[in-house]
Structure formats: C-alpha cells, structure tokens
Amino acid sequence: MATVNLNPNGCPVGGNVVGSSTSIHSIQGKDQWVKLNVGGTCFLTTKTTLSRDPNSFLSRLIQEDSDLISDRDETGAYLIDRDPRYFAPVLNYLRHGKLVLDDGLSEEGVLEEAEFYNVTHLIGLLKDNIARREQRPAADKKRVYRVLQCQENELTQMVSTMSDGWRFEQLINIGTQYNYGTEENAEFLCVVSKECANTLIGREVESNDRAKVLQQKGSRM
C-alpha cells in the first residue's frame, strides 16, 4: 500500500499521486481570483484584470507588498466604500477595453469612479466623450415632455425621486378646482421634461406635443 505524506498545510509531499499536477494547477488558478465588496455588492474578477492598469488603485490593492490598507469582509473580499453601479463599467473596461454604460448611468458618474480608481485610459476616454457631447450643436438636442398622472399622496415621492436628467415643469389639477390637493383623492397631471438627442419617434413626439397642450391649458386655469 502506498503511503502519501502530507505537509502541515495538508498538501501531498513526494510520491506519485494521481491528479497531483491538476491539484497544483487548481490551487494556482484559485489564487488568481479576487473578490471585491463594493458598497455591499460583491464582484468576482481576476488579478490579471485588475492589473491591466499597473498604476491604478485596484492593481496596487492586490499586490502582496501593497502600500494600501483595506479591510475585508467575512468572505475575504476587499471592502471598498463606493457606488457599485458606477464601479461595474470601470471593471468591465478593465476586462475588455470597452466603455459600456447601462441605462440610467451618466458618463460624469463613471468619470468620478475612474478618477478614484486612477484608471488612466478610461479617464481620458470619458473626458473626450463628455467634451464632444457638450460641443454638440443645439440643433441635435430636443427637450422631451412627458405627462404623469398621480394622486395627491404620491406627489412628494414622485418629484423627489426624479432622476436621469428629468425635471419638474408643471402640476395640473384635474379636479373641479385648481388647487394643490385640498380635496381627498385629488388627482394631478405632472409635466416633466428632459433634454436629449434629437432622435425622437412615435410615442416620444406624441408625449411632447400632448404635454405642451396640457401646459397651455393649465396656464389658463
């Protein structure tokens, strides 16, 4: 019967052990994976990805002789107190070199994170994109209007949670009198607007025209 000796760490020592080479490669592969806990959201990536920009915060963080101090959670993930929504595009850029933004994310927000993590090429790319956008002729932009129907008890929440460039324009009472909810179960039309590229079709244009009509009606009430 063959005897296999184990070192203090429980790894095989000496002898011909079937699958020992595979085990070594598995351990080495496991050491390449890194967990990051960014604002309560866990991201799993590799040291290779995080080292794409050697001068970045992320590359320095995972070095064995790192000069950065970071706490870890109970799973061993590095704790980083930043917004996970805006960290995702930064991590994906390090993975494949392309900037991809989900709906609702602004380039300015991602730029803040890129500067925090010091991802140099991404910082330059975002600044160029923002500069080109700001230099776009006014003719390429159009203000879109939308009309939202809501009850009195929903007004405060709706107005306070507007985001992604939408702003409040006008409130129209569709009850018997024009007031701001002195009657129970009063309903309102809330007109909001947003400036965007002039590529509107169908329902967007229809919403725009309808809102302007409602604004004119409300101003006469």
Contacts in CASP RR format, 6 or more apart in sequence:
PFRMAT RR
TARGET T0000
AUTHOR 0000-0000-0000
METHOD contacts of the structure
MODEL  1
MATVNLNPNGCPVGGNVVGSSTSIHSIQGKDQWVKLNVGGTCFLTTKTTL
SRDPNSFLSRLIQEDSDLISDRDETGAYLIDRDPRYFAPVLNYLRHGKLV
LDDGLSEEGVLEEAEFYNVTHLIGLLKDNIARREQRPAADKKRVYRVLQC
QENELTQMVSTMSDGWRFEQLINIGTQYNYGTEENAEFLCVVSKECANTL
IGREVESNDRAKVLQQKGSRM
2 15 0 8 1.000
4 12 0 8 1.000
4 13 0 8 1.000
4 14 0 8 1.000
4 15 0 8 1.000
4 17 0 8 1.000
5 12 0 8 1.000
5 13 0 8 1.000
5 14 0 8 1.000
6 12 0 8 1.000
6 13 0 8 1.000
7 13 0 8 1.000
12 20 0 8 1.000
12 23 0 8 1.000
32 46 0 8 1.000
32 47 0 8 1.000
32 48 0 8 1.000
33 44 0 8 1.000
33 45 0 8 1.000
33 46 0 8 1.000
33 47 0 8 1.000
34 44 0 8 1.000
34 45 0 8 1.000
34 46 0 8 1.000
34 47 0 8 1.000
34 50 0 8 1.000
34 62 0 8 1.000
34 78 0 8 1.000
35 42 0 8 1.000
35 43 0 8 1.000
35 44 0 8 1.000
35 75 0 8 1.000
35 76 0 8 1.000
35 77 0 8 1.000
35 78 0 8 1.000
36 42 0 8 1.000
36 43 0 8 1.000
36 44 0 8 1.000
36 45 0 8 1.000
36 77 0 8 1.000
36 78 0 8 1.000
36 80 0 8 1.000
37 43 0 8 1.000
37 72 0 8 1.000
37 73 0 8 1.000
37 75 0 8 1.000
37 77 0 8 1.000
37 78 0 8 1.000
37 79 0 8 1.000
37 80 0 8 1.000
38 80 0 8 1.000
38 82 0 8 1.000
38 83 0 8 1.000
38 84 0 8 1.000
38 87 0 8 1.000
39 80 0 8 1.000
39 81 0 8 1.000
39 82 0 8 1.000
39 83 0 8 1.000
39 84 0 8 1.000
40 84 0 8 1.000
41 84 0 8 1.000
41 87 0 8 1.000
42 75 0 8 1.000
42 77 0 8 1.000
43 84 0 8 1.000
43 87 0 8 1.000
43 88 0 8 1.000
43 91 0 8 1.000
45 91 0 8 1.000
45 94 0 8 1.000
45 95 0 8 1.000
47 62 0 8 1.000
49 91 0 8 1.000
49 94 0 8 1.000
49 95 0 8 1.000
50 56 0 8 1.000
50 58 0 8 1.000
50 59 0 8 1.000
50 61 0 8 1.000
50 62 0 8 1.000
50 94 0 8 1.000
51 59 0 8 1.000
51 62 0 8 1.000
52 59 0 8 1.000
52 94 0 8 1.000
53 59 0 8 1.000
53 94 0 8 1.000
53 118 0 8 1.000
53 119 0 8 1.000
53 120 0 8 1.000
53 121 0 8 1.000
55 118 0 8 1.000
55 120 0 8 1.000
56 117 0 8 1.000
56 118 0 8 1.000
56 119 0 8 1.000
56 120 0 8 1.000
57 68 0 8 1.000
57 116 0 8 1.000
57 117 0 8 1.000
57 118 0 8 1.000
58 94 0 8 1.000
58 117 0 8 1.000
58 119 0 8 1.000
60 66 0 8 1.000
60 67 0 8 1.000
60 68 0 8 1.000
61 68 0 8 1.000
61 70 0 8 1.000
61 78 0 8 1.000
62 78 0 8 1.000
70 78 0 8 1.000
70 79 0 8 1.000
70 80 0 8 1.000
71 78 0 8 1.000
71 79 0 8 1.000
72 78 0 8 1.000
72 79 0 8 1.000
73 79 0 8 1.000
80 87 0 8 1.000
82 113 0 8 1.000
82 116 0 8 1.000
83 113 0 8 1.000
85 102 0 8 1.000
85 105 0 8 1.000
86 105 0 8 1.000
86 109 0 8 1.000
86 110 0 8 1.000
86 112 0 8 1.000
86 113 0 8 1.000
87 113 0 8 1.000
88 102 0 8 1.000
89 99 0 8 1.000
89 100 0 8 1.000
89 101 0 8 1.000
89 102 0 8 1.000
89 105 0 8 1.000
89 110 0 8 1.000
89 113 0 8 1.000
90 110 0 8 1.000
90 113 0 8 1.000
90 114 0 8 1.000
90 117 0 8 1.000
90 119 0 8 1.000
90 122 0 8 1.000
92 98 0 8 1.000
92 100 0 8 1.000
93 99 0 8 1.000
93 114 0 8 1.000
93 119 0 8 1.000
93 122 0 8 1.000
94 119 0 8 1.000
99 110 0 8 1.000
99 122 0 8 1.000
99 125 0 8 1.000
99 126 0 8 1.000
99 129 0 8 1.000
101 107 0 8 1.000
101 110 0 8 1.000
104 163 0 8 1.000
104 164 0 8 1.000
106 164 0 8 1.000
107 126 0 8 1.000
107 129 0 8 1.000
107 130 0 8 1.000
107 133 0 8 1.000
108 130 0 8 1.000
110 122 0 8 1.000
110 126 0 8 1.000
111 123 0 8 1.000
111 126 0 8 1.000
111 127 0 8 1.000
111 130 0 8 1.000
114 122 0 8 1.000
114 123 0 8 1.000
114 126 0 8 1.000
115 123 0 8 1.000
139 198 0 8 1.000
140 197 0 8 1.000
140 198 0 8 1.000
141 195 0 8 1.000
141 196 0 8 1.000
141 197 0 8 1.000
141 198 0 8 1.000
142 195 0 8 1.000
142 196 0 8 1.000
142 197 0 8 1.000
142 198 0 8 1.000
142 200 0 8 1.000
142 208 0 8 1.000
143 193 0 8 1.000
143 194 0 8 1.000
143 195 0 8 1.000
143 196 0 8 1.000
143 208 0 8 1.000
144 193 0 8 1.000
144 194 0 8 1.000
144 195 0 8 1.000
144 196 0 8 1.000
144 200 0 8 1.000
144 204 0 8 1.000
144 207 0 8 1.000
144 208 0 8 1.000
145 169 0 8 1.000
145 191 0 8 1.000
145 192 0 8 1.000
145 193 0 8 1.000
145 207 0 8 1.000
145 208 0 8 1.000
145 210 0 8 1.000
145 211 0 8 1.000
145 212 0 8 1.000
145 215 0 8 1.000
146 166 0 8 1.000
146 191 0 8 1.000
146 192 0 8 1.000
146 193 0 8 1.000
146 194 0 8 1.000
146 207 0 8 1.000
146 211 0 8 1.000
147 189 0 8 1.000
147 190 0 8 1.000
147 191 0 8 1.000
147 207 0 8 1.000
147 210 0 8 1.000
147 211 0 8 1.000
147 214 0 8 1.000
148 158 0 8 1.000
148 189 0 8 1.000
148 190 0 8 1.000
148 192 0 8 1.000
149 174 0 8 1.000
149 187 0 8 1.000
149 188 0 8 1.000
149 189 0 8 1.000
149 190 0 8 1.000
150 158 0 8 1.000
150 187 0 8 1.000
150 188 0 8 1.000
150 190 0 8 1.000
151 185 0 8 1.000
151 186 0 8 1.000
151 187 0 8 1.000
151 188 0 8 1.000
152 181 0 8 1.000
152 185 0 8 1.000
152 186 0 8 1.000
152 187 0 8 1.000
152 188 0 8 1.000
155 171 0 8 1.000
155 188 0 8 1.000
155 190 0 8 1.000
158 190 0 8 1.000
159 168 0 8 1.000
159 190 0 8 1.000
162 168 0 8 1.000
162 192 0 8 1.000
164 194 0 8 1.000
165 194 0 8 1.000
165 195 0 8 1.000
166 192 0 8 1.000
166 193 0 8 1.000
166 194 0 8 1.000
167 192 0 8 1.000
167 193 0 8 1.000
167 194 0 8 1.000
168 190 0 8 1.000
168 191 0 8 1.000
168 192 0 8 1.000
169 191 0 8 1.000
169 192 0 8 1.000
169 193 0 8 1.000
169 211 0 8 1.000
169 215 0 8 1.000
170 190 0 8 1.000
170 191 0 8 1.000
170 214 0 8 1.000
170 215 0 8 1.000
170 218 0 8 1.000
171 180 0 8 1.000
171 188 0 8 1.000
171 189 0 8 1.000
171 190 0 8 1.000
171 191 0 8 1.000
172 178 0 8 1.000
172 188 0 8 1.000
172 189 0 8 1.000
172 190 0 8 1.000
172 191 0 8 1.000
172 214 0 8 1.000
172 215 0 8 1.000
172 217 0 8 1.000
172 218 0 8 1.000
172 221 0 8 1.000
173 179 0 8 1.000
173 180 0 8 1.000
173 181 0 8 1.000
173 186 0 8 1.000
173 187 0 8 1.000
173 188 0 8 1.000
173 221 0 8 1.000
174 187 0 8 1.000
174 188 0 8 1.000
174 189 0 8 1.000
175 183 0 8 1.000
175 186 0 8 1.000
175 187 0 8 1.000
176 183 0 8 1.000
177 183 0 8 1.000
178 218 0 8 1.000
178 221 0 8 1.000
179 186 0 8 1.000
181 188 0 8 1.000
189 214 0 8 1.000
191 211 0 8 1.000
191 214 0 8 1.000
191 215 0 8 1.000
193 211 0 8 1.000
200 208 0 8 1.000
END
